[in-house]
């Protein structure tokens, strides 16, 4: 059986290569995380094994979705559908990653109140702002070591992006704006009371 070569094969190859290059560039901006730099932002409870686990989510999801991927690719026009799904997911993921940066730049570096007020309630640990967090999300939302090392035993006002939401105190971030992550960890003051 002879296969007929489509003239679109180079077009498909180009976009497939472009999608792979885009994915590599996206991972270069995220995967080079050292424990020391992550600890500066997220606190001492962030261990190297936690960083390694976060960096392994891509391969873990790949293994979990392998059957669905091969099922789609084996159908007629499956490669085309797979490439379009991949392009759409890459584009959507990169757009989601750019939203906090775009909002911050559009507001002239000011913190967007509408995002912070909603995030304050959704990111706060359910067991209270002064309790040490027992979940992974709360671990990441603790203040940097310069501000808060043991929030449960500290007699000072609560600090950190999660704790400050219930505090009437306002503390500036010790990190300059360009070196902060553009996400929940960059909210260094109370979103409601500052």
mmCIF file of the C-alpha atoms, coordinates in Angstrom:
data_MODEL
# 
_entry.id   MODEL 
# 
loop_
_atom_site.group_PDB 
_atom_site.id 
_atom_site.type_symbol 
_atom_site.label_atom_id 
_atom_site.label_alt_id 
_atom_site.label_comp_id 
_atom_site.label_asym_id 
_atom_site.label_entity_id 
_atom_site.label_seq_id 
_atom_site.pdbx_PDB_ins_code 
_atom_site.Cartn_x 
_atom_site.Cartn_y 
_atom_site.Cartn_z 
_atom_site.occupancy 
_atom_site.B_iso_or_equiv 
_atom_site.pdbx_formal_charge 
_atom_site.auth_seq_id 
_atom_site.auth_comp_id 
_atom_site.auth_asym_id 
_atom_site.auth_atom_id 
_atom_site.pdbx_PDB_model_num 
ATOM 1   C CA . UNK A 1 1   ? 0.000   0.000  0.000  1.00 0.00 ? 1   UNK A CA 1 
ATOM 2   C CA . UNK A 1 2   ? 1.487   3.309  -1.064 1.00 0.00 ? 2   UNK A CA 1 
ATOM 3   C CA . UNK A 1 3   ? 0.947   6.383  1.043  1.00 0.00 ? 3   UNK A CA 1 
ATOM 4   C CA . UNK A 1 4   ? 0.332   9.662  -0.707 1.00 0.00 ? 4   UNK A CA 1 
ATOM 5   C CA . UNK A 1 5   ? 2.333   12.515 0.757  1.00 0.00 ? 5   UNK A CA 1 
ATOM 6   C CA . UNK A 1 6   ? 0.351   15.615 1.508  1.00 0.00 ? 6   UNK A CA 1 
ATOM 7   C CA . UNK A 1 7   ? 1.838   18.990 0.745  1.00 0.00 ? 7   UNK A CA 1 
ATOM 8   C CA . UNK A 1 8   ? 0.583   20.134 4.138  1.00 0.00 ? 8   UNK A CA 1 
ATOM 9   C CA . UNK A 1 9   ? 2.999   17.809 5.947  1.00 0.00 ? 9   UNK A CA 1 
ATOM 10  C CA . UNK A 1 10  ? 5.644   20.553 6.193  1.00 0.00 ? 10  UNK A CA 1 
ATOM 11  C CA . UNK A 1 11  ? 3.040   22.974 7.510  1.00 0.00 ? 11  UNK A CA 1 
ATOM 12  C CA . UNK A 1 12  ? 1.980   20.450 10.167 1.00 0.00 ? 12  UNK A CA 1 
ATOM 13  C CA . UNK A 1 13  ? 5.609   19.671 11.007 1.00 0.00 ? 13  UNK A CA 1 
ATOM 14  C CA . UNK A 1 14  ? 6.364   23.381 11.389 1.00 0.00 ? 14  UNK A CA 1 
ATOM 15  C CA . UNK A 1 15  ? 3.467   23.953 13.796 1.00 0.00 ? 15  UNK A CA 1 
ATOM 16  C CA . UNK A 1 16  ? 4.212   20.783 15.697 1.00 0.00 ? 16  UNK A CA 1 
ATOM 17  C CA . UNK A 1 17  ? 7.826   21.943 16.130 1.00 0.00 ? 17  UNK A CA 1 
ATOM 18  C CA . UNK A 1 18  ? 6.644   25.419 17.083 1.00 0.00 ? 18  UNK A CA 1 
ATOM 19  C CA . UNK A 1 19  ? 4.345   23.941 19.738 1.00 0.00 ? 19  UNK A CA 1 
ATOM 20  C CA . UNK A 1 20  ? 7.194   21.858 21.161 1.00 0.00 ? 20  UNK A CA 1 
ATOM 21  C CA . UNK A 1 21  ? 9.511   24.874 21.193 1.00 0.00 ? 21  UNK A CA 1 
ATOM 22  C CA . UNK A 1 22  ? 6.819   26.914 22.948 1.00 0.00 ? 22  UNK A CA 1 
ATOM 23  C CA . UNK A 1 23  ? 6.406   24.189 25.574 1.00 0.00 ? 23  UNK A CA 1 
ATOM 24  C CA . UNK A 1 24  ? 10.173  24.065 26.141 1.00 0.00 ? 24  UNK A CA 1 
ATOM 25  C CA . UNK A 1 25  ? 10.337  27.844 26.585 1.00 0.00 ? 25  UNK A CA 1 
ATOM 26  C CA . UNK A 1 26  ? 7.425   27.718 29.028 1.00 0.00 ? 26  UNK A CA 1 
ATOM 27  C CA . UNK A 1 27  ? 9.182   25.021 31.074 1.00 0.00 ? 27  UNK A CA 1 
ATOM 28  C CA . UNK A 1 28  ? 12.489  26.924 31.045 1.00 0.00 ? 28  UNK A CA 1 
ATOM 29  C CA . UNK A 1 29  ? 10.725  29.787 32.805 1.00 0.00 ? 29  UNK A CA 1 
ATOM 30  C CA . UNK A 1 30  ? 9.287   27.481 35.473 1.00 0.00 ? 30  UNK A CA 1 
ATOM 31  C CA . UNK A 1 31  ? 11.345  24.366 35.979 1.00 0.00 ? 31  UNK A CA 1 
ATOM 32  C CA . UNK A 1 32  ? 14.635  25.958 37.001 1.00 0.00 ? 32  UNK A CA 1 
ATOM 33  C CA . UNK A 1 33  ? 13.628  26.205 40.640 1.00 0.00 ? 33  UNK A CA 1 
ATOM 34  C CA . UNK A 1 34  ? 16.277  25.817 43.290 1.00 0.00 ? 34  UNK A CA 1 
ATOM 35  C CA . UNK A 1 35  ? 15.270  25.091 46.857 1.00 0.00 ? 35  UNK A CA 1 
ATOM 36  C CA . UNK A 1 36  ? 17.068  28.205 48.124 1.00 0.00 ? 36  UNK A CA 1 
ATOM 37  C CA . UNK A 1 37  ? 15.159  30.564 45.819 1.00 0.00 ? 37  UNK A CA 1 
ATOM 38  C CA . UNK A 1 38  ? 11.829  28.853 46.455 1.00 0.00 ? 38  UNK A CA 1 
ATOM 39  C CA . UNK A 1 39  ? 12.480  28.928 50.203 1.00 0.00 ? 39  UNK A CA 1 
ATOM 40  C CA . UNK A 1 40  ? 13.019  32.693 50.017 1.00 0.00 ? 40  UNK A CA 1 
ATOM 41  C CA . UNK A 1 41  ? 9.475   33.144 48.732 1.00 0.00 ? 41  UNK A CA 1 
ATOM 42  C CA . UNK A 1 42  ? 7.544   30.278 50.305 1.00 0.00 ? 42  UNK A CA 1 
ATOM 43  C CA . UNK A 1 43  ? 9.251   29.671 53.648 1.00 0.00 ? 43  UNK A CA 1 
ATOM 44  C CA . UNK A 1 44  ? 11.462  27.008 55.178 1.00 0.00 ? 44  UNK A CA 1 
ATOM 45  C CA . UNK A 1 45  ? 8.784   24.337 55.060 1.00 0.00 ? 45  UNK A CA 1 
ATOM 46  C CA . UNK A 1 46  ? 9.288   24.024 51.301 1.00 0.00 ? 46  UNK A CA 1 
ATOM 47  C CA . UNK A 1 47  ? 11.675  21.089 51.049 1.00 0.00 ? 47  UNK A CA 1 
ATOM 48  C CA . UNK A 1 48  ? 13.629  19.869 48.048 1.00 0.00 ? 48  UNK A CA 1 
ATOM 49  C CA . UNK A 1 49  ? 11.314  16.879 47.777 1.00 0.00 ? 49  UNK A CA 1 
ATOM 50  C CA . UNK A 1 50  ? 8.320   19.248 47.484 1.00 0.00 ? 50  UNK A CA 1 
ATOM 51  C CA . UNK A 1 51  ? 10.039  21.190 44.696 1.00 0.00 ? 51  UNK A CA 1 
ATOM 52  C CA . UNK A 1 52  ? 10.867  17.922 42.923 1.00 0.00 ? 52  UNK A CA 1 
ATOM 53  C CA . UNK A 1 53  ? 7.270   16.738 43.282 1.00 0.00 ? 53  UNK A CA 1 
ATOM 54  C CA . UNK A 1 54  ? 5.926   19.967 41.790 1.00 0.00 ? 54  UNK A CA 1 
ATOM 55  C CA . UNK A 1 55  ? 8.316   19.684 38.859 1.00 0.00 ? 55  UNK A CA 1 
ATOM 56  C CA . UNK A 1 56  ? 7.195   16.096 38.235 1.00 0.00 ? 56  UNK A CA 1 
ATOM 57  C CA . UNK A 1 57  ? 3.514   16.926 37.743 1.00 0.00 ? 57  UNK A CA 1 
ATOM 58  C CA . UNK A 1 58  ? 4.025   17.218 33.967 1.00 0.00 ? 58  UNK A CA 1 
ATOM 59  C CA . UNK A 1 59  ? 5.283   13.634 33.555 1.00 0.00 ? 59  UNK A CA 1 
ATOM 60  C CA . UNK A 1 60  ? 2.727   12.365 36.093 1.00 0.00 ? 60  UNK A CA 1 
ATOM 61  C CA . UNK A 1 61  ? -0.159  13.876 34.114 1.00 0.00 ? 61  UNK A CA 1 
ATOM 62  C CA . UNK A 1 62  ? 1.453   12.535 30.921 1.00 0.00 ? 62  UNK A CA 1 
ATOM 63  C CA . UNK A 1 63  ? 1.407   8.993  32.297 1.00 0.00 ? 63  UNK A CA 1 
ATOM 64  C CA . UNK A 1 64  ? -2.191  9.350  33.497 1.00 0.00 ? 64  UNK A CA 1 
ATOM 65  C CA . UNK A 1 65  ? -3.348  10.702 30.119 1.00 0.00 ? 65  UNK A CA 1 
ATOM 66  C CA . UNK A 1 66  ? -1.311  8.289  27.979 1.00 0.00 ? 66  UNK A CA 1 
ATOM 67  C CA . UNK A 1 67  ? -4.272  6.027  27.173 1.00 0.00 ? 67  UNK A CA 1 
ATOM 68  C CA . UNK A 1 68  ? -6.476  8.965  26.134 1.00 0.00 ? 68  UNK A CA 1 
ATOM 69  C CA . UNK A 1 69  ? -3.652  10.370 24.000 1.00 0.00 ? 69  UNK A CA 1 
ATOM 70  C CA . UNK A 1 70  ? -3.061  7.128  22.141 1.00 0.00 ? 70  UNK A CA 1 
ATOM 71  C CA . UNK A 1 71  ? -6.806  6.576  21.666 1.00 0.00 ? 71  UNK A CA 1 
ATOM 72  C CA . UNK A 1 72  ? -7.198  9.987  20.025 1.00 0.00 ? 72  UNK A CA 1 
ATOM 73  C CA . UNK A 1 73  ? -4.071  9.574  17.888 1.00 0.00 ? 73  UNK A CA 1 
ATOM 74  C CA . UNK A 1 74  ? -5.139  6.165  16.533 1.00 0.00 ? 74  UNK A CA 1 
ATOM 75  C CA . UNK A 1 75  ? -8.447  7.418  15.143 1.00 0.00 ? 75  UNK A CA 1 
ATOM 76  C CA . UNK A 1 76  ? -8.809  8.791  11.614 1.00 0.00 ? 76  UNK A CA 1 
ATOM 77  C CA . UNK A 1 77  ? -7.389  12.324 11.507 1.00 0.00 ? 77  UNK A CA 1 
ATOM 78  C CA . UNK A 1 78  ? -6.287  11.717 15.085 1.00 0.00 ? 78  UNK A CA 1 
ATOM 79  C CA . UNK A 1 79  ? -2.866  13.304 14.662 1.00 0.00 ? 79  UNK A CA 1 
ATOM 80  C CA . UNK A 1 80  ? -4.464  16.495 13.403 1.00 0.00 ? 80  UNK A CA 1 
ATOM 81  C CA . UNK A 1 81  ? -6.933  16.547 16.293 1.00 0.00 ? 81  UNK A CA 1 
ATOM 82  C CA . UNK A 1 82  ? -4.166  15.766 18.769 1.00 0.00 ? 82  UNK A CA 1 
ATOM 83  C CA . UNK A 1 83  ? -2.020  18.611 17.466 1.00 0.00 ? 83  UNK A CA 1 
ATOM 84  C CA . UNK A 1 84  ? -4.930  21.042 17.625 1.00 0.00 ? 84  UNK A CA 1 
ATOM 85  C CA . UNK A 1 85  ? -5.783  19.918 21.175 1.00 0.00 ? 85  UNK A CA 1 
ATOM 86  C CA . UNK A 1 86  ? -2.128  20.279 22.145 1.00 0.00 ? 86  UNK A CA 1 
ATOM 87  C CA . UNK A 1 87  ? -1.869  23.739 20.588 1.00 0.00 ? 87  UNK A CA 1 
ATOM 88  C CA . UNK A 1 88  ? -5.060  24.821 22.338 1.00 0.00 ? 88  UNK A CA 1 
ATOM 89  C CA . UNK A 1 89  ? -3.918  23.529 25.722 1.00 0.00 ? 89  UNK A CA 1 
ATOM 90  C CA . UNK A 1 90  ? -0.479  25.145 25.352 1.00 0.00 ? 90  UNK A CA 1 
ATOM 91  C CA . UNK A 1 91  ? -2.019  28.438 24.314 1.00 0.00 ? 91  UNK A CA 1 
ATOM 92  C CA . UNK A 1 92  ? -4.562  28.350 27.143 1.00 0.00 ? 92  UNK A CA 1 
ATOM 93  C CA . UNK A 1 93  ? -1.920  27.506 29.730 1.00 0.00 ? 93  UNK A CA 1 
ATOM 94  C CA . UNK A 1 94  ? 0.385   30.295 28.584 1.00 0.00 ? 94  UNK A CA 1 
ATOM 95  C CA . UNK A 1 95  ? -2.469  32.811 28.542 1.00 0.00 ? 95  UNK A CA 1 
ATOM 96  C CA . UNK A 1 96  ? -3.363  31.829 32.114 1.00 0.00 ? 96  UNK A CA 1 
ATOM 97  C CA . UNK A 1 97  ? 0.264   32.295 33.152 1.00 0.00 ? 97  UNK A CA 1 
ATOM 98  C CA . UNK A 1 98  ? 0.356   35.773 31.577 1.00 0.00 ? 98  UNK A CA 1 
ATOM 99  C CA . UNK A 1 99  ? -2.838  37.129 33.168 1.00 0.00 ? 99  UNK A CA 1 
ATOM 100 C CA . UNK A 1 100 ? -1.251  38.134 36.540 1.00 0.00 ? 100 UNK A CA 1 
ATOM 101 C CA . UNK A 1 101 ? 1.654   39.813 34.743 1.00 0.00 ? 101 UNK A CA 1 
ATOM 102 C CA . UNK A 1 102 ? -0.645  41.698 32.355 1.00 0.00 ? 102 UNK A CA 1 
ATOM 103 C CA . UNK A 1 103 ? -2.974  42.864 35.144 1.00 0.00 ? 103 UNK A CA 1 
ATOM 104 C CA . UNK A 1 104 ? -0.037  44.084 37.243 1.00 0.00 ? 104 UNK A CA 1 
ATOM 105 C CA . UNK A 1 105 ? 1.540   45.960 34.324 1.00 0.00 ? 105 UNK A CA 1 
ATOM 106 C CA . UNK A 1 106 ? -1.793  47.445 33.205 1.00 0.00 ? 106 UNK A CA 1 
ATOM 107 C CA . UNK A 1 107 ? -2.410  48.795 36.687 1.00 0.00 ? 107 UNK A CA 1 
ATOM 108 C CA . UNK A 1 108 ? 1.001   50.479 36.796 1.00 0.00 ? 108 UNK A CA 1 
ATOM 109 C CA . UNK A 1 109 ? 2.354   47.997 39.312 1.00 0.00 ? 109 UNK A CA 1 
ATOM 110 C CA . UNK A 1 110 ? -0.529  48.554 41.731 1.00 0.00 ? 110 UNK A CA 1 
ATOM 111 C CA . UNK A 1 111 ? -2.054  45.496 43.278 1.00 0.00 ? 111 UNK A CA 1 
ATOM 112 C CA . UNK A 1 112 ? -5.430  44.693 41.710 1.00 0.00 ? 112 UNK A CA 1 
ATOM 113 C CA . UNK A 1 113 ? -7.967  44.886 44.539 1.00 0.00 ? 113 UNK A CA 1 
ATOM 114 C CA . UNK A 1 114 ? -10.632 42.857 42.758 1.00 0.00 ? 114 UNK A CA 1 
ATOM 115 C CA . UNK A 1 115 ? -8.333  39.846 42.405 1.00 0.00 ? 115 UNK A CA 1 
ATOM 116 C CA . UNK A 1 116 ? -6.922  40.092 45.913 1.00 0.00 ? 116 UNK A CA 1 
ATOM 117 C CA . UNK A 1 117 ? -10.238 40.409 47.697 1.00 0.00 ? 117 UNK A CA 1 
ATOM 118 C CA . UNK A 1 118 ? -11.525 37.191 46.151 1.00 0.00 ? 118 UNK A CA 1 
ATOM 119 C CA . UNK A 1 119 ? -8.209  35.398 46.548 1.00 0.00 ? 119 UNK A CA 1 
ATOM 120 C CA . UNK A 1 120 ? -8.069  36.323 50.242 1.00 0.00 ? 120 UNK A CA 1 
ATOM 121 C CA . UNK A 1 121 ? -11.121 34.215 50.996 1.00 0.00 ? 121 UNK A CA 1 
ATOM 122 C CA . UNK A 1 122 ? -10.357 31.353 48.634 1.00 0.00 ? 122 UNK A CA 1 
ATOM 123 C CA . UNK A 1 123 ? -6.703  30.925 49.648 1.00 0.00 ? 123 UNK A CA 1 
ATOM 124 C CA . UNK A 1 124 ? -7.098  31.254 53.415 1.00 0.00 ? 124 UNK A CA 1 
ATOM 125 C CA . UNK A 1 125 ? -6.566  27.976 55.296 1.00 0.00 ? 125 UNK A CA 1 
ATOM 126 C CA . UNK A 1 126 ? -9.810  26.624 56.772 1.00 0.00 ? 126 UNK A CA 1 
ATOM 127 C CA . UNK A 1 127 ? -8.338  26.231 60.273 1.00 0.00 ? 127 UNK A CA 1 
ATOM 128 C CA . UNK A 1 128 ? -7.589  29.935 60.781 1.00 0.00 ? 128 UNK A CA 1 
ATOM 129 C CA . UNK A 1 129 ? -4.873  32.405 59.885 1.00 0.00 ? 129 UNK A CA 1 
ATOM 130 C CA . UNK A 1 130 ? -2.640  31.856 62.927 1.00 0.00 ? 130 UNK A CA 1 
ATOM 131 C CA . UNK A 1 131 ? -2.569  28.069 62.793 1.00 0.00 ? 131 UNK A CA 1 
ATOM 132 C CA . UNK A 1 132 ? 0.299   26.376 61.000 1.00 0.00 ? 132 UNK A CA 1 
ATOM 133 C CA . UNK A 1 133 ? -0.988  25.090 57.735 1.00 0.00 ? 133 UNK A CA 1 
ATOM 134 C CA . UNK A 1 134 ? -1.520  21.370 57.325 1.00 0.00 ? 134 UNK A CA 1 
ATOM 135 C CA . UNK A 1 135 ? -2.043  21.449 53.576 1.00 0.00 ? 135 UNK A CA 1 
ATOM 136 C CA . UNK A 1 136 ? 0.287   22.076 50.652 1.00 0.00 ? 136 UNK A CA 1 
ATOM 137 C CA . UNK A 1 137 ? -1.474  25.240 49.529 1.00 0.00 ? 137 UNK A CA 1 
ATOM 138 C CA . UNK A 1 138 ? -1.130  26.788 52.965 1.00 0.00 ? 138 UNK A CA 1 
ATOM 139 C CA . UNK A 1 139 ? 2.545   25.848 53.008 1.00 0.00 ? 139 UNK A CA 1 
ATOM 140 C CA . UNK A 1 140 ? 3.135   27.883 49.868 1.00 0.00 ? 140 UNK A CA 1 
ATOM 141 C CA . UNK A 1 141 ? 1.163   30.824 51.148 1.00 0.00 ? 141 UNK A CA 1 
ATOM 142 C CA . UNK A 1 142 ? 3.173   31.365 54.308 1.00 0.00 ? 142 UNK A CA 1 
ATOM 143 C CA . UNK A 1 143 ? 5.256   34.516 54.473 1.00 0.00 ? 143 UNK A CA 1 
ATOM 144 C CA . UNK A 1 144 ? 8.925   34.507 53.500 1.00 0.00 ? 144 UNK A CA 1 
ATOM 145 C CA . UNK A 1 145 ? 11.378  33.662 56.307 1.00 0.00 ? 145 UNK A CA 1 
ATOM 146 C CA . UNK A 1 146 ? 12.233  37.345 56.731 1.00 0.00 ? 146 UNK A CA 1 
ATOM 147 C CA . UNK A 1 147 ? 8.688   38.052 57.888 1.00 0.00 ? 147 UNK A CA 1 
ATOM 148 C CA . UNK A 1 148 ? 7.225   35.002 59.568 1.00 0.00 ? 148 UNK A CA 1 
ATOM 149 C CA . UNK A 1 149 ? 8.886   31.770 60.659 1.00 0.00 ? 149 UNK A CA 1 
ATOM 150 C CA . UNK A 1 150 ? 6.430   30.278 63.153 1.00 0.00 ? 150 UNK A CA 1 
ATOM 151 C CA . UNK A 1 151 ? 3.047   31.989 62.788 1.00 0.00 ? 151 UNK A CA 1 
ATOM 152 C CA . UNK A 1 152 ? 1.360   29.841 65.439 1.00 0.00 ? 152 UNK A CA 1 
ATOM 153 C CA . UNK A 1 153 ? 3.789   30.761 68.220 1.00 0.00 ? 153 UNK A CA 1 
ATOM 154 C CA . UNK A 1 154 ? 4.520   34.324 67.207 1.00 0.00 ? 154 UNK A CA 1 
ATOM 155 C CA . UNK A 1 155 ? 3.225   37.119 69.432 1.00 0.00 ? 155 UNK A CA 1 
ATOM 156 C CA . UNK A 1 156 ? 3.604   39.624 66.592 1.00 0.00 ? 156 UNK A CA 1 
ATOM 157 C CA . UNK A 1 157 ? 0.680   40.390 64.270 1.00 0.00 ? 157 UNK A CA 1 
ATOM 158 C CA . UNK A 1 158 ? -0.014  37.657 61.727 1.00 0.00 ? 158 UNK A CA 1 
ATOM 159 C CA . UNK A 1 159 ? 2.018   38.000 58.557 1.00 0.00 ? 159 UNK A CA 1 
ATOM 160 C CA . UNK A 1 160 ? 2.113   36.500 55.106 1.00 0.00 ? 160 UNK A CA 1 
ATOM 161 C CA . UNK A 1 161 ? -0.315  36.678 52.229 1.00 0.00 ? 161 UNK A CA 1 
ATOM 162 C CA . UNK A 1 162 ? -2.863  34.409 53.926 1.00 0.00 ? 162 UNK A CA 1 
ATOM 163 C CA . UNK A 1 163 ? -2.515  35.723 57.463 1.00 0.00 ? 163 UNK A CA 1 
ATOM 164 C CA . UNK A 1 164 ? -2.548  39.391 56.554 1.00 0.00 ? 164 UNK A CA 1 
ATOM 165 C CA . UNK A 1 165 ? -6.051  39.164 55.154 1.00 0.00 ? 165 UNK A CA 1 
ATOM 166 C CA . UNK A 1 166 ? -7.424  39.063 58.692 1.00 0.00 ? 166 UNK A CA 1 
ATOM 167 C CA . UNK A 1 167 ? -4.997  41.605 60.115 1.00 0.00 ? 167 UNK A CA 1 
ATOM 168 C CA . UNK A 1 168 ? -5.386  45.361 60.273 1.00 0.00 ? 168 UNK A CA 1 
ATOM 169 C CA . UNK A 1 169 ? -1.615  45.739 59.906 1.00 0.00 ? 169 UNK A CA 1 
ATOM 170 C CA . UNK A 1 170 ? 0.093   46.382 56.600 1.00 0.00 ? 170 UNK A CA 1 
ATOM 171 C CA . UNK A 1 171 ? 3.581   45.090 55.888 1.00 0.00 ? 171 UNK A CA 1 
ATOM 172 C CA . UNK A 1 172 ? 5.470   45.808 52.671 1.00 0.00 ? 172 UNK A CA 1 
ATOM 173 C CA . UNK A 1 173 ? 7.143   42.927 50.903 1.00 0.00 ? 173 UNK A CA 1 
ATOM 174 C CA . UNK A 1 174 ? 10.894  42.584 51.519 1.00 0.00 ? 174 UNK A CA 1 
ATOM 175 C CA . UNK A 1 175 ? 11.367  41.631 47.867 1.00 0.00 ? 175 UNK A CA 1 
ATOM 176 C CA . UNK A 1 176 ? 11.566  44.238 45.082 1.00 0.00 ? 176 UNK A CA 1 
ATOM 177 C CA . UNK A 1 177 ? 8.706   44.068 42.592 1.00 0.00 ? 177 UNK A CA 1 
ATOM 178 C CA . UNK A 1 178 ? 10.664  42.614 39.633 1.00 0.00 ? 178 UNK A CA 1 
ATOM 179 C CA . UNK A 1 179 ? 11.971  39.680 41.676 1.00 0.00 ? 179 UNK A CA 1 
ATOM 180 C CA . UNK A 1 180 ? 8.605   38.657 43.137 1.00 0.00 ? 180 UNK A CA 1 
ATOM 181 C CA . UNK A 1 181 ? 6.498   35.915 41.652 1.00 0.00 ? 181 UNK A CA 1 
ATOM 182 C CA . UNK A 1 182 ? 3.386   37.283 39.992 1.00 0.00 ? 182 UNK A CA 1 
ATOM 183 C CA . UNK A 1 183 ? 0.805   35.345 41.903 1.00 0.00 ? 183 UNK A CA 1 
ATOM 184 C CA . UNK A 1 184 ? -0.517  34.808 45.402 1.00 0.00 ? 184 UNK A CA 1 
ATOM 185 C CA . UNK A 1 185 ? 2.967   35.140 46.899 1.00 0.00 ? 185 UNK A CA 1 
ATOM 186 C CA . UNK A 1 186 ? 3.298   38.684 45.542 1.00 0.00 ? 186 UNK A CA 1 
ATOM 187 C CA . UNK A 1 187 ? 0.366   39.876 47.645 1.00 0.00 ? 187 UNK A CA 1 
ATOM 188 C CA . UNK A 1 188 ? 2.501   41.031 50.529 1.00 0.00 ? 188 UNK A CA 1 
ATOM 189 C CA . UNK A 1 189 ? -0.075  43.237 52.229 1.00 0.00 ? 189 UNK A CA 1 
ATOM 190 C CA . UNK A 1 190 ? -3.572  42.758 53.467 1.00 0.00 ? 190 UNK A CA 1 
ATOM 191 C CA . UNK A 1 191 ? -5.899  42.793 50.485 1.00 0.00 ? 191 UNK A CA 1 
ATOM 192 C CA . UNK A 1 192 ? -8.690  44.275 52.546 1.00 0.00 ? 192 UNK A CA 1 
ATOM 193 C CA . UNK A 1 193 ? -7.174  46.441 55.287 1.00 0.00 ? 193 UNK A CA 1 
ATOM 194 C CA . UNK A 1 194 ? -4.103  48.026 53.669 1.00 0.00 ? 194 UNK A CA 1 
# 
